[in-house]
Amino acid sequence: MTDVACISRQRRLACIVVAAVLPFAAEAGSNRAQTPQRAVDTIMRAYSGAVPGASVLVVSHGKALVRKAYGFSDLEKKVAATPATNYRLASVTKQFTAASILLLAQDGKLSIDDRIRKWLPTLPETDAAITIRHLLTHTGGLIDYEDIMPDHEFEGVPDDLSRQLRDIDVLHLLEKERRVYFPPGTAYRYSNGGYSMLALIVERASRKTFQAFLRERIFVPLGMRNTLAYVREGPPVPNRAFGYTLLDGRWQRTDQSLTSAVLGDGGIYSSIDDLAKWDAALYDDRLLSDTSRKLAFTPWTKTDDATVEYGFGWRITGETLWHSGETIGGRNVIVRYPKRHLTVIVLTNRNDPEPYRMALAIGQLFEK
């Protein structure tokens, strides 16, 4: 089917669905006209039934056009996913970490151009030129902590998930390094460790735990009552989705890894219902000032993808602000079209496929 054939809106929607769902659903070959809402069901067909599921939100000008869930959040207990299901956001967390830094800058507690050793003085001299701004934009050159974790033991803790690494453990790993990938500010390299360090800076500047700061300054004010930064010794995740991986033809639970409790780079659990409140707050100054939002959404640096630039916790591509997240048992994405006041969120509890292209296809369904 060619673009020329997609003349009417209904035909055009059918074309989009066919193009979008071919990788995801075996029966996506039909080009029968559908409403946008039904077209979303077609795109998400592979998540329906007794399989790890997904929750999908499409919100336009504050109104939910699609608010649906598919499949199971817990296969073993046969718990169906709902719009209130909480998924581990993975790197979608980074926008909340960046917002925490911006809130502290608004309070006058820190500057985004502070050298990070002002707050983390145990880091080596090789990190002396790195600033908070560098960490926010992945231009600091920090060594990837995932690549330097010992295979069997860290500070006397066995690598068996009896105690997961936390942000402070990442700091201890980086304290031992005497190198960076490049001089700060001269290149881009995506850094989970950088956002872990930002969480520690939030703790030291606010004199609160990162979990408490997020709760008191973001989640409670916005009414995100079931969103939290999760650690095993903390409060449980309500309505929790557990992660799964398809292994030898069977879905097997792969929910946590040794690094799943590192909070700054990926430790928040949330739902599409709560994220709708977060999305709404990004249009006005109820949380972040106009200046702070402009800082977050400015494309500060090119990335390793020529089509994508990076702000503070946000990827910037043409008209969209977005970020994806990948865990051992989940793939998520939020795609915002600020000029259209349209947002698409897809949260899943399976390790594959990545839902970014699905979210873009869903967004196209609601073009006007």
N, C-alpha and C positions, 0 to 999 in steps of 0.2 A: 504494500500500500504506500503510495507516495504522499507527500505533503499536499499536493494539489488536490488529491482526493478528499482531504479533510476540510471540506468547505464549511458545512454547517457546524454549529457548536457541538451537537451530539456526535456527529461523525468525528470531529476533532478529538473529543474526549475518548472515543473508542480507539483512535490511533495512538493516543498517549498511553492508554492502558496496555495495548498490545506491545508497544515498544518497551514499556517499563517492566512488565511482569514476566517476559520470556525467561529471564534467568531464575525466577523465583517460583513459578507455578507451572505444572505440567500442562494445564488446560488453558493457558493464556492465549491460545491462538485465535480465539473468537474475536471478531471485530463488531459484534452486536452493540448497538447504541446503548449507553448506560447513563444514569444520572451520576454526578460526581461522587455521591455517597456510595452508590453501588460499585462504582469503579474502584474506590478505595478497598472495598471488600475483595475485589478481584486481585488487586495488587498484593493484598495481605493473605491470600488464600492458603499459602504454604504454612501459615501460623495457626490455622484453625484445626480443631480436633484434639486428640490426645497427644499433643506435642508441646514442647516449650513454646510459649506464646509471645504476645506483644500487646502493648497499649498504644493507641494512636490518637493524637489530638490535632485538629485543624481549627485554629481560632482566627477570626477576622473581626477587627474593630471591637474586640472584647467579647464577641459572641462565638460560642463553640459550634462550628459547622459539622464537625465530626468529633465524636468522643466515644471511642469504642475499644474493646479489648478482644483478644483472640487467644485460644489455646489455654494452657495451664501455667500457673505460676509455681506450682509444686506438683511434679508428676507423681511422686510416690504417694502423696495424700490425695491426688486428684482434685486439687484446688484450682478453680478456674481463675484466670486473670481478669481483672476489672480495671476501670479507670482509676481506682484508688490503690492499685498494686504498686508497691515501692520496689524499684529496680536500682541496682548499683549503677550510678551514673558514669563511673570511670572518669575519663578526661573531660566530660561535660562539667565535672566539678570545678575545673580550672576557672571558669567565669565567676564562680562564687569566691574562690580564693583571691582573684584579682579584685573583685568588688570589696572584699574585706580590707585589702590594702588601701583602696581608694577611700573607704570610709574613715580609716585611720588618718589618711592624709587630710581629709576634710576636717577631722578633729584637731589637726595640728600636732598629732602624736608622732608623725614621721613625714619624710619627704620621699617621693618616688625616686629621687636622685641621690638618696643616701647610699653610701658604700655599704655593702651587706655586712662587712666585718664590723661596722658600728654596732650591729645587732647580734652578730654571730662571730665574736672575736676569736673563737678557737679555729676558725677556718684558716688555712695556710696563707702565707704571704703571696703565693701565686694567684690567690683570688682577690687581692687587694683592690684592683681596679673595677671589680664587678659591682654594679649598682642594682637597686631594686628594679629600676626600669629595664635593665638587661634581663633580669630573671622573668619579668612579666612578658617580654617579647622573645624569649628563647635565644637571646643573643649574648649570653654571658660566657659560653664556652665551658661550662661545668662538665666534669666527667660524668657519664651515665652511671648512676649507682647500681642499676641492674647488671651492668657488666663487671662490677668489681665486688659483688657479694661473694663471700667464700662459699664453697660448695657444701660444706658440712657443718660449719660452726661459726657463729658470730657472737663475739663477746660472751662466750660460754653458753649460748642458746642454741640447742640443736635445731637443724633445718628440718623439722618435722611438723610444723604448724602448732607445736605446743605453745609457742609464743611468736606471734607474727612481728615482723619489723614495723617500727613506728617511725615517724618523721625524725625523732631524735636519733634513732639508729642510723638513718641516712646521713645525718650530720656527722656522726662518728666515723662512718665510712669515708666521707669526703675530707675529714680532718687529716686523714693519712695520705691523701694525694698531694703531689707537688708538681702538678701540671694542669693545664687547661687545653681544650681542643684548638682554641684560637684566641687572640687578644680580644677582650670584651668589646662588643659593638662592631666588630669587623665582619661577622658572618652570622648565619642562622643555623641552629641545630636544636631540634625539639628536645626539651629537657624536662622529664618528670621530676628529676632531682631539684631543679630550679624552683618548681612549684611546691615541693616539699619544704624547701628552705623558706619560701614565702609564708607557709603556714607557721613555721617557728617564729618568724619575724612578727607575724600577727600576735602570737602568744606573748612575745617579749614586750611589744609596744603597748598591748592592751592589758597585760598582766592577768589574762584569762586563758583558759585552755582554748584551743582552736574550736573545739566542739561548742563550748559555751559562747564564744564570740559569735559564731554563726547563728546559734539559736537566739541569742539576745538581740543581735543587731540586724539580722536578716529574716530568719524563719518566723519568729514570733511576730514582729511588726507587720509582715506580709500575710500572716494567717496561714503559713505553710506548716500546719500542725503536725503532720506526719513525716516531715523531712528531717533527716539527721545525718551527722557524720558518724559512721558506725565503727565501733571497736568491740571486741568480744566481751570485755569486762564492763561495757557500758549498757545503756538501755537497749532492749531488743528492737528490731525493725518491725513496725506493724505492717501487716498485709505484705509480707516479704516475698519477692520472687527469688527463687534459687536458680543458679546458673547451670547450664547443661552444654555438653559437647557430644556430637554424633561420632561414636567410636564403634567400629565393626558393625555398623548398621543399627546400633542401639543408642538411644539417648542416655548418657551417663552423667550423673551430677558432678560438676567441676566448678564448685561455687567459690572457693577461696584458695588463694595462694599465699606464699610467704610474704608477699608485698601488698596484700589486699587491705591491710590496716594502715598503710601510709596514706594520710588523709589529704594533704594539700594538693596532690596530683590526681586523686581519683576516689576518695572515700565516702562521698555523699550518696545516700539513698533517697530517692524521691519518686513521685508519681506524676502522671500527666495532669492530674487535678491541681497539685501543688505548683507544678511548673507553669501552669496557666497564670497563676498569681505572680510568679517571678517575671514572666514575660510582660504582663501588664505594667509592672513597676518600672520597666526599662523605657517606658514612653514618657515618664514625668519625673518630678523630683521628690517623690515620696520617700525614696531611699537614697539614691545617688543624685548629686547636683547636676545641673546641665553641663558644667565643666568636667565633672568626673565621667559622665556618660560619653562626652566627646572624646576624652582621653581613651576610654575603653574601646571605642568604635573607630578610632583613627588607625589607618593601615600604616603602622610604624616600620614594618620591614617586609621585604620579600621573603618567601619561604623556599623550600626545595621543590615546590610545585609552581611553575611559572604563572599559573592562573590564580594563585592564592597569595594573599598577604595576611599579616598577623597584627592584631591589636593587643589589648590586654585580656587574654583569655578567650579571644574570639578570632576565628578565621574570617577573612573578608574576601568575598568573591563577587565582583560585579555588584548587583543589587542586594546580595544576601550577606547576613551575619550568621555564622553557624559554627558548630563544633560537634565533633563526633567523640565517642568513647568506646573503648574496647577493653573487656576484661577476660578472664579465663573462662567465663560462662555467660557473656552478655555483649551485645552491640547496640549502641544508642546514637541518636543524633537529634539536635535541635537546629532548625533552619528558620531564620527570621527574614522577612521581607519588609523592613521598616517603612519604606515609602508606601507600601500597599497595606500596612497594618495587618499583615498576614503572617502566621507562624505555623509551622508543621513540626510536630514532635513525634518521634518513633522510639519507643523503649522496648527492648527485647531481652529475654533471658536464655539466649543461645549464642554460641561463639561465632556463628556464621549464618547468613551473609551479613556484610556491613549494610546498614539501611540508608546510607546517604542518597544513593540513586533512587531508591524507593520514595524517600521524602521529597526529592525534587520532582518526581513524577506526580506525586500527590499534590504538591504545590501548583503544578501546571494545570491540574484539574479545576482549580479555583481561580484561575486568571479571569479577569473581566475585560 
